[in-house]
Amino acid sequence: MAGIREVLAANLKEYRRMRGFSQDRLAELANISSQYLATIETCRKFPTPEVMDLLAAALGIKTHLLFEVSTTPEEALERLYQTVAANIERLVASTIERTLSEKCKD
């Protein structure tokens, strides 16, 4: 069974990749260094609760999801659903913002 560092590292990488973020981009969004993020993802460092909150916010998820372990296919599907829903929400919000910005220019 994986320890808490391994679960955090694996989930952090998975959510980062699902969002299409590089380590540099996620680190920038979370206001931490990319080197520090790399040490978290390789289990060499364990972040403070504040950093975990920053990372979760940058990923658009609740912090506790960084520690979730899927044990059934249904749980894995629910996690995927939550990720897809969050991506759609961000895409729609970005499109609306861009459209409104373009209309304001006219």
C-alpha positions as CSV (number, residue, x, y, z in Angstrom):
1,M,0.0,0.0,0.0
2,A,1.3,3.5,-0.9
3,G,2.1,6.0,1.8
4,I,0.6,9.4,2.0
5,R,3.5,11.0,0.1
6,E,3.2,8.6,-2.8
7,V,-0.6,9.1,-2.9
8,L,-0.2,12.9,-2.9
9,A,2.5,12.8,-5.6
10,A,0.6,10.5,-7.8
11,N,-2.7,12.5,-7.5
12,L,-0.9,15.8,-8.0
13,K,0.8,14.5,-11.2
14,E,-2.5,13.0,-12.4
15,Y,-4.5,16.2,-11.9
16,R,-1.8,18.3,-13.4
17,R,-1.6,16.2,-16.5
18,M,-5.4,16.1,-16.8
19,R,-5.4,19.9,-16.8
20,G,-2.6,19.9,-19.4
21,F,-0.3,21.8,-17.1
22,S,3.4,21.6,-17.1
23,Q,5.1,21.6,-13.7
24,D,6.2,25.2,-14.5
25,R,2.6,26.3,-15.2
26,L,1.1,24.7,-12.1
27,A,3.9,26.1,-10.0
28,E,3.3,29.6,-11.4
29,L,-0.5,29.3,-10.7
30,A,0.1,28.1,-7.2
31,N,2.8,30.7,-6.6
32,I,5.5,28.2,-5.7
33,S,8.8,27.3,-7.4
34,S,8.8,24.6,-10.1
35,Q,11.7,23.0,-8.3
36,Y,9.6,22.7,-5.1
37,L,6.7,21.2,-7.1
38,A,9.1,18.7,-8.6
39,T,10.3,17.6,-5.1
40,I,6.7,17.1,-4.0
41,E,5.9,15.0,-7.1
42,T,8.9,12.9,-6.5
43,C,8.1,12.4,-2.8
44,R,11.3,14.1,-1.6
45,K,9.3,16.9,0.2
46,F,5.9,17.0,1.8
47,P,4.1,20.4,1.4
48,T,2.6,22.4,4.2
49,P,-1.3,22.6,4.4
50,E,-1.1,26.1,2.9
51,V,0.8,24.9,-0.1
52,M,-1.6,22.0,-0.6
53,D,-4.4,24.5,-0.6
54,L,-2.6,26.6,-3.2
55,L,-2.0,23.6,-5.4
56,A,-5.6,22.4,-5.2
57,A,-6.9,25.9,-6.0
58,A,-4.6,26.1,-9.0
59,L,-5.9,22.7,-10.2
60,G,-9.5,23.7,-9.5
61,I,-10.2,20.9,-7.0
62,K,-10.8,20.6,-3.3
63,T,-7.7,19.9,-1.3
64,H,-8.9,16.5,0.0
65,L,-8.9,15.1,-3.5
66,L,-5.1,15.2,-3.5
67,F,-5.3,12.4,-1.0
68,E,-8.1,10.3,-2.5
69,V,-7.4,6.7,-3.4
70,S,-9.8,5.2,-5.9
71,T,-10.6,1.7,-5.0
72,T,-13.5,0.9,-7.4
73,P,-14.2,1.6,-11.0
74,E,-17.2,3.7,-10.0
75,E,-15.0,5.9,-7.8
76,A,-12.5,6.3,-10.7
77,L,-15.3,7.2,-13.1
78,E,-16.7,9.8,-10.5
79,R,-13.2,11.3,-10.3
80,L,-13.0,11.5,-14.1
81,Y,-16.5,13.0,-14.2
82,Q,-15.5,15.7,-11.7
83,T,-12.4,16.5,-13.6
84,V,-14.2,16.8,-17.0
85,A,-16.9,18.9,-15.4
86,A,-14.3,21.3,-13.9
87,N,-12.6,21.5,-17.3
88,I,-15.9,22.3,-19.1
89,E,-16.7,25.0,-16.5
90,R,-13.3,26.6,-17.0
91,L,-13.6,26.5,-20.7
92,V,-17.1,28.1,-20.7
93,A,-16.0,30.8,-18.3
94,S,-12.9,31.6,-20.4
95,T,-15.0,31.7,-23.6
96,I,-17.6,34.0,-22.0
97,E,-14.8,36.3,-20.7
98,R,-13.1,36.4,-24.0
99,T,-16.4,37.1,-25.9
100,L,-17.3,39.9,-23.5
101,S,-13.8,41.4,-23.7
102,E,-14.1,41.4,-27.5
103,K,-17.5,43.1,-27.5
104,C,-16.2,45.8,-25.1
105,K,-13.5,46.6,-27.6
106,D,-16.1,47.4,-30.3
